[in-house]
Amino acid sequence: MASDPASRDPKNPAMSLQTPVVKSIFGPRLWIAGAVLLVLAGCGQTREAHDAPAPTRQIFAVGFENLADRHISPFQPGPAALAGLGGLSDIDSRLEVAWSERSVRLLLDGAAIAEHPTPVADNIYGWAEITANLLEDARRGSVAVAATAPEELHRVIFKGVLKGRDKYSRYLTPKIARDSRASRDGFGGIGITINNDDGVTVVRRVHDDTPAARAGIRKGDRITHVDAAPIGGKTLSAVVQLLRGPVGEPVDVTLRRDAVKDALVRTLTRDHIVPQTVRARTRNGIVELEISSFNQGTARAVRETMVRIARQTRGGVKGIVLDLRDNPGGLLDQAVAVADIFIDHGRIISTRGRHSESNQIFDATPGRLFAGTPMAVLINGRSASAAEIVAVALRDSGRAAIIGSSSYGKGTVQTIVRLPNNGELIITWARIYAPSGQTLDGQGIVPAVCTNSPGQDGLPALLAALRAGSGPALSRTTLRSHAHDTHYSAAGNTACPASTMSDKREMEAARLLLAAPALHRAAIAHPPRAIAER
């Protein structure tokens, strides 16, 4: 299915886990995702006010201040600013920045075109002002820089500022930041996912309890006009922006539907839409619960879904498979809340960083759903960040068996700082520690039951062993031909390497595991001695 070209790939774990905080002028948010989350293509988003452009000096001052205050490693504004300004040569190769203890100079073809006194090494605001001033000098002295949009210049500077720090800290332009905020926090929209089929905008999904669902819009409907204006030839991103708008504002949508002669016009009032991240189905007593990412509505959706299933089945659930494959992460508080649904005591996760507020401990609260019901968690190489937090908490508590391939290994938390230009600075500020004390960064989670073992017959052999072991003859030895005891070290990644592929047979393996109590018990990690601070 085609996706909004302006959105980011939700399958890329390199950009996911955040946790809400917010400081500076606008405040930060904390995030534990390995990727910026995909915005539903057909859902609307609140339009933000376009005030006068923020002074460049203010943008860099807020960014530098938060990097100095919050980044997991010490931040030196002088070298960082010079590295950022060095990016100007990527726009105009004739530009160069030279500095001494007395001055910072901007050179064009080797001749100085601007010079400013060098600030004290740790003067955050002095270096922010130098960065802004030299950027303006470059705009006056270089045609190429003058022709470059301000947001692209900010991106180039921040790219240099962040170079060499860590691979998750990054700057988001206002447009990308807006889409990211919509994905994690929700937005004003009508509640559909759309696709572009050869220039035709087609409704691919209508989300429950949304304006679109209440208006009777159906999957397969073709949108031809928005507010009476034709959309033929517009990009998917452009159509998305037309459908988005402030909550409470109306929008007219003209549709064509097979077997209906005349066009259908629906007037919808935009509502606050939080992208749906939870899907579930029950087959033969086994609940298959899929979480695609963690936004502000995820934990609530999981709880409501499981409560509904409990009522419908009246205690007839035999097992639960939590599918976290391809889940790039999301909000830290949502990951903790989801784990807490299934765990009633003990550590969920802890975080440690340089900033005092980054040192946090998250413990489970009394009460859990489906107590005693066996659980399995499916992961793969695209399971990152918040997804890894849930998986490792369920593993270390002895609550669930982990199946699949090793996870991505994103073991850091990012705080989101909203800048004066409505862009965002994503800053890594803490490391994540499992209840066992394991750090996930660069290691990931090694499944107890591996579906990607090298040197074996892989998944078919595993399925055969699970089917054969579903009776009384099952032994722990049978399981260990496909399981690994190196749960808690990076060495296990060699035995069960990460795979970015998902195979529907992995769900079958999970179901077989839950159907064999002895096998499931053997796959459950014995809760290790906790070495994380309590």
Secondary structure, 3 states (H helix, E strand, C coil): CCCCCCCCCCCCHHHCEECCCCCCCCCEEEEECCCCCCCCCCCCCCCCCCCCCCCHHHHHHHHHHHHHHHCCCCCCHHHHHHHHHCCHHHHCCCEEEEECCCEEEEEECCEEEEEEECCCCCCHHHHHHHHHHHHHHHHHHCHHHHCCCHHHHHHHHHHHHHCCCCCCCEEECHHHHHHHHHHHHCEEECCEEEEEECCEEEEEEECCCCHHHHCCCCCCCEEEEECCEECCCCCHHHHHHHHCCCCCCEEEEEEECCCCCCCEEEEEECEEECCCCEEEEEECCEEEEEECCECCCHHHHHHHHHHHHHHHHCCCCCEEEEECCCCCCEEHHHHHHHHHHHCCCCEEEEEECCCHHHCEEEECCCCCCCCCCCEEEEECCCCCCHHHHHHHHHHHCCCEEEEECCCCCCCEEEEEEECCCCCEEEEEEEEEECCCCCECCCCCCCCCEECCCCCCCCHHHHHHHHHHCCCCCCCHHHHHCCCCCCCCCCCHHHHCCCCCCCCHHHHHHHHHHHHCHHHHHHHCCCCCCCCCCC
